[in-house]
């Protein structure tokens, strides 16, 4: 039986009952990461929330011994169609250079907190 290593939320962050990441074998499954900052606050702007998502995603990847280049698949959830073009531009910088991970982008009616504008989850390939 393969052991599962779990990566908790950062200290001081109030999170629902979940692991930010769970590694089994060479795969790291990353929970949906919203745009909360290090203090658990959610900024109003889309760009700031996107930057926080990337920061938190990188933290989970680094704790597991991976980088953004190890991402295989990501799912992006947005609450506003008007943010798709901005997200694509920011995404290209944060997840590039090409080749990019496989990606699904969905515009949803809502995320758990009404102020949440974005959430990204992913799967990474981790060796070692």
N, C-alpha and C positions, 0 to 999 in steps of 0.2 A: 504494500500500500504506500502510495506517495504522500509524503508529508506536505501539509499546506502551511505556508508562512504568511502571516497576516500583518498588514501595516496600518496601525491605528491613525486616527486624526492627530494633528499636531497638538501639543499640550495647550490647554486654555481654550480650545475651540469646541464649542458645544455642537455636537453632531448627532444625527440620528443613530440608531443602533446598527452600525455597519463598520467595515474596515475600509479605509481609503483604497487599499489594494490587497490582493490575495494572489500569492504565487504558488503554482503547482507545476512541478517539473520546470520546463523552460518557458512557461507562459505566465505572464503577469496580467491579471485582470484588474483594471482600475475603475473604481466606482465613479459615478457621475460627480464631477467636481464643479460646484458653483463658484461664483466670483467673490467669495468672502476674503477679506484681508487677514493678516496675522492676528488681529484683535477680534476677529469674528464679525466685523462690520461689513455691510454690503454697500458699496458706493452706488450712487445714482446713475452714473454714465456707463454706456456699453463698453467703451474702450477700457475704462478702469476695471470693470468686471472681467473682461477678456484677459487683461494682463494678470489679474489675480488667479484666474483659472490656470493660465500657463505656469505661473510661479508654483502653484500647488501641485500641478501635474508633474512638473520637473522634480519637485521634492519627493513625491512618491516614487518616481522612476529612479532617482539617485539613491534612495534608501534601498531599492531592490537591486542596485548595481547596473542600472540601465540609463539610457539617454533618450531624448526625443527621436533620435535616428532609429531606435529600436522599436518604435511604435509600428504595429502592423495594421491596425484598424482602429478608427475612432468614430464615435457618434457624437454629433453636435446637435444640441437642442436649443432652439431660439424661441423667444416668445413674440418677436416682432419680425415680420417679413422685411420691414425697412432696414433691418440690421444685416441682411444677408451679404450685400456688397461690401460693407465695412468688415464683416467677419472674414470674408474671403481675402481681403487685402491684409488684415492683421494675421490671419492664419498662414498666408504665404511666407511672411517674415518669421513667425514663431516656429513653424513646422518645416521650413525649408532649410536648404535648397532642395529642389526635386532630386530624387523621386519622393513623393509624399506618401504617407500611409493611405490605405484604402479608407474611404470616408462616406458616411451617410449624414446628411443634414436635414433636420426636420424642424418645421415651425409648429409649435404646440400651443394649445390654448393657455396653459399656465404651467409653472413649476411650483414646487412646494411653498416657496415664499413669494408673495405677489411682487416683490421688488426684484426678484431674480430675472435677468434678461438672457442668461446663457448658462449652459451646463455641458461639460464634455466628459465622456467616458471613453475608455480605450482598452486595447489589448496589446501587450508588447512581448517581444521575444527576448528572453534573458538567458545568457549563458553564464556558467560559472557558479 
